[in-house]
Amino acid sequence: MYDVSRVTSPANAYATAAYGMNKAIKTFEDSAVRTAGLGNPNIPVDPVKEVAAQITSRTAFEANVKTAKVANQMIGAVLDIKV
């Protein structure tokens, strides 16, 4: 049986998407800072790990943008309903 308590509203979807986009930006920025330290022998940096982190954060950001777009479409569909 479907769990109705898990139903999400468009407003919640927007909030979730915004949180996810902010988290992806922070992850990318942190990785960029570490990558900038590649020439410093005192800071160990794994360039492969950092590239993977940047690609993953980009993908997460894109997924959250799609979530926000779907939430926008849901709100548009609700507003298009004629009584």
N, C-alpha and C positions, 0 to 999 in steps of 0.2 A: 504494500500500500504506500502511496505517496505521502511524504511527511510535509504537511502544510506549513509547519513552523519554519521550514527552510525557504519559503517563498521570499523573494527579495523584491523590494520596490525599486523603481527607477532612481529615486533619491539615494537609496542605499547603494545602488550600483555606481552612481556618480561618486559617492564618498569613497567606495572601495577602489574605483579607478584612480581617483586623485591620490589616494594613499599609495597605491601601487606605482603611479608615475613618479611621485616624490621619492619613494624608496629606490626606484631604478635610477633616478638622477643621482641620488646620494651614492649608490654603489658605483656608478660610473665615475663620479668625481673622485671618490676615494681611490679607485684603481688608477685614474689619471695622475693623481698626486704620487702614488707609488711608482708609476711608470716614469715620471719625471726624475726620480731618483736613481735611474738605471746606472748612471756613471759614477755614483758615490759608492766607494768600496765599504763604507760603514753601514750601508743599508742593503740587506740582501733582497733582491727583487727577482722573481721568476717571470720573465716576459711572457712565456706561454700561458701561465696562470692569469696574468693581467689581461692579455688579449681575450682569453675565454671569459673573464669576468665582464669585460666591456661588451662583448658580443651578447652575452646572456642578459646584461642589463638593458641593452638596446632592444632585444626581443621582448623582454618583460614590459618595457615602456610601450612598444607597439601594441602588445596584447591589451594593455590597459587603455590605450587610446581607442581600440576597437570596442572594449567594454563600454566606454563612455558614449561612443557612437550608437551602440545598440540601445543603451538607456535613453538616448535622445529619440531614437526611432520609436521606442515603447511609449514615451510620453506623447509623441506625435500621433501615434495610433489611438491612444486613449482620448486625446483631444478631438480626433476625427470621428469618434463615435457620436452618432446623432441620436438624440432621444426622441 
